[in-house]
Amino acid sequence: MRRLESFLQDDSGTAKIEYCLIASIVSVAAVIAFEAMGESLISLFDQVTTTLDAGD
């Protein structure tokens, strides 16, 4: 019975779990941001390529 009480009161692993959750949320946010920026970056590079080709 004491082992169960000790196990239920032990919170040493909660910080690790919280850090993993924060890291996963940041990772998902980064993927979403990169996908949103992807189309605009492609458009920007296309404009630069067109401008450079027109200068030749």
Phi and psi in degrees as a GROMACS rama.xvg file:
@    title "Ramachandran Plot"
@    xaxis  label "Phi"
@    yaxis  label "Psi"
@TYPE xy
-67.0897  -34.5179  ARG-2
-63.3416  -41.0497  ARG-3
-65.0464  -44.087  LEU-4
-62.0503  -42.9447  GLU-5
-62.7942  -42.6925  SER-6
-63.6215  -42.5174  PHE-7
-70.632  -26.4646  LEU-8
-90.3951  -13.4511  GLN-9
-75.3555  121.325  ASP-10
-122.549  28.7772  ASP-11
-70.5512  -25.6591  SER-12
-89.8508  -6.52226  GLY-13
-67.8721  -35.1242  THR-14
-64.542  -40.2975  ALA-15
-63.0123  -42.5661  LYS-16
-64.6517  -40.8603  ILE-17
-63.932  -41.9147  GLU-18
-63.8176  -38.0397  TYR-19
-65.704  -40.5827  CYS-20
-64.5612  -42.5214  LEU-21
-63.2809  -44.5733  ILE-22
-61.9776  -39.24  ALA-23
-69.5516  -37.3281  SER-24
-65.7173  -42.0062  ILE-25
-64.4098  -39.2052  VAL-26
-64.0641  -44.2248  SER-27
-63.9801  -41.3642  VAL-28
-63.6113  -39.1625  ALA-29
-65.1359  -42.8229  ALA-30
-62.198  -43.5932  VAL-31
-63.443  -42.5111  ILE-32
-65.073  -42.8289  ALA-33
-65.353  -37.2503  PHE-34
-66.4567  -39.1033  GLU-35
-67.5771  -36.7308  ALA-36
-78.4224  -21.0286  MET-37
-56.7729  -48.7723  GLY-38
-64.6098  -40.3387  GLU-39
-69.1772  -34.9585  SER-40
-68.4604  -39.3956  LEU-41
-62.1251  -43.6794  ILE-42
-61.897  -43.3399  SER-43
-62.3311  -46.0717  LEU-44
-66.2857  -34.4616  PHE-45
-63.251  -41.5628  ASP-46
-65.3968  -41.0828  GLN-47
-64.8344  -42.6345  VAL-48
-62.6306  -43.2942  THR-49
-62.8351  -41.7125  THR-50
-65.944  -42.4083  THR-51
-67.7466  -38.5138  LEU-52
-66.1092  -34.8969  ASP-53
-70.5376  -25.1756  ALA-54
-77.0865  -16.0566  GLY-55
